[in-house]
Amino acid sequence: MNRTLNNHETATDVYTVLPTVFDNVDDAVKQLKLDRRHKWFEFMGEVVYHYSYLQTCSGCDGGGCQECGYHGKARTGCPVPAIHPKTGNPVKVRVSNGG
């Protein structure tokens, strides 16, 4: 198999077989070399991290109220899934049921 490597690939990357479903989040983070600056966790069977952002307060439309602490902005967030580098699909883990 003669294949040229891309700029970001090494010889070991080409022959590494990565699972599509991992036993736990720690295995997924280590094997996929996910960004360790995020706190990865399992959410509905997928490996995700929490992304938070500021938006205009829904209670006062930016003018300030008790709900937003009179700043006019409220912090909200959503889970962002990890993407498998080979398949481009979200990374799956076996659901642990918290135990």
URQUIWO-V293134 format. One record per helix or strand of 3 or more residues. SS is the DSSP state (H for helix, E for strand). FROM is the first residue (numbers start at 0). LEN is the number of residues. Records with the same first field share a line. If there is no record, write none. Layout:
SS: FROM-LEN  FROM-LEN
This chain:
H: 10-5  24-8
E: 40-3  45-11  72-9
